[in-house]
Amino acid sequence: MDDIDQQLLALLRENARATTSELARKLGLSRTTVQSRIERLERSGVVIGYTVRTSADYRAGLVRALVMITATPKLTPGIESALRKFAAVRTLHSVNGIYDFIAGVEAGSVEELDAVVDRIGALDGVERTTTSILMTTRIDR
């Protein structure tokens, strides 16, 4: 990956729906060159898909939290598998330290969040959860 690929990735992170022509204009390259670079990034597995990013107005109506999870070591694969099925779980990170996972959770209300955290805590192998509700996001790239 060179500097142009990094710039292309940054532009795609900002707007994955930007047209190839628009990306080419911003990078000062031909449309076919940009298309070839995108295809190469996809083939090599650097770009594995495109997603939807929601607006700040939409997210403002959600209760977001980080749920720190302590798990029984041999049961972590099952916990991960179960959490993949929770629509409210937006991210899942394995971490070192006193927790095994940190899950990013979004819910429509505090009551819904409470129910999701209860469901997480009830999973086989989850020993303990600690939840921190996110107040504001200062940087979101």
Secondary structure by P-SEA (a helix, b strand, c coil): ccaaaaaaaaaaaacccccaaaaaaaacccaaaaaaaaaaaaaaccccbbbbbbcaaaaaacbbbbbbbbccccaaaaaaaaaaacccccbbbbbccccccccccccccaaaaaaaaaaaaacccccbbbbbbbccccccc
